[in-house]
Amino acid sequence: MTAEEKVSKITEAADDMKAEQIETLDVRQKTSVAEYFIVCSGTSDRHIDSIAERVAEKLALVKVKPLRIEGERSGWVLQDYGDVIFHVMKEEQRQFYDLETLWKNAANDPNLTR
């Protein structure tokens, strides 16, 4: 499955669970860690866990499993799908860490040729 197909499945599943402010960041020219980051917000720890669970279930249906999951029941869940990393967090944490601005303002890495 391509990174773009994963992005589509993840955003669709998050939207199904009423995730807020779903944003996809193209980081292909900025880091070798992943091609895309997806960031969204949930309204409570339970909502965040439900969003993360739905994303994992939808991808498992197409035989895609995360390489790792971090932060369950902590207000910020990260699911690493290799070329796509999914973050779902409480709004307060999202504003504090501001991943969107961090990665949008990061300089392109001239060593990356994708």
N, C-alpha and C positions, 0 to 999 in steps of 0.2 A: 504494500500500500504506500502510495506517495505521501510526502509531507502535506501537500495541499489537500489530499483526501482525508488525512487525519484531522487537519484543521477544520474541514467542513463537518466531519462527524462530531468532533468535540464541541464546536460552537452550536451545532444543532441540539446536541444533548443538553448542554448548559442552558440554552434558551428554553428548551422543554421544561426545565426545572425552575424557570423564572429567575435565572441569574441576572444580575444587574450590570450594566455598562460593560458588556463583553467587548474586548479589544484584542485584535491580533496584531502582533508586532513582528515585522519581517527583520530578522537579525542576521541574515545570511552574510552580509558584508561587514558585520561588526564582531562576530564571535564564531569560533568553531564548535562551541558547545551544542548549538541547535540551529535550525533554520528559522523556526517560528516560536515565539512565546505567545500564549493566550492568557489574558488576565481578565478576571471578572470578580464581581462582589456577591456575597450572600448576606442575608440580614441577621443571621444568628449562627451559632456553632452547628446546630442541627441542620439548618438550611445549607451551610457550606458542605457538611458531610454528605447530605443528600445529593447535592450537585455533583460532587466528586464521585460518589457511588454510581450515579446514572451515567456519567462519562465513562467510567471503567466498564460498566455493563455493556454499553453500546459498542465500545471498541472490542470487547471480548467476543461479541457476536460475529465480528469479522476477523477473529483470531489475532487481535493485537492486544498485547498485555503491556503494562508499564514496566520499565526496567527497574523502577523504584517508586515508592510513594513515601512522602514525608509529611509530618505535621498533622496527622489525623487527630481530630478533637482538640485542636489548638487555636482555631480561628484563622488558620492559613494552611491549606492543603496544596502540595505540589505533586504533580504526577509527571514523571519523566518518560516520554515515549521515544526517546532517542533524538529524532530530528524535530520533535515538537514537545515543548514543555508547557504544561497547563498549570496555572495558578488560580486558586479561588480563595478569596480572603474577605474578612470583614472590612468595611469601608474605612474604619479608623486606621487599620494596618496598611491598607492600600494607599491612603493619603500619606502616611508616614514614610513608607518605603518608596513610593512613587516610581515604580518600575518603568512605567510608560515614558516619563520624562528622562529617566536615566538612560534607557536604551535608544530613545529618539535622538538624544543629544550626543551619544557615544560616537566617536569618530570611526569611520570605516577603516578596517584593517587592510592595508595594502597587500598583505601576505595571503589573504583569502581570495581565491579565484574559484567561484562556483558558477 
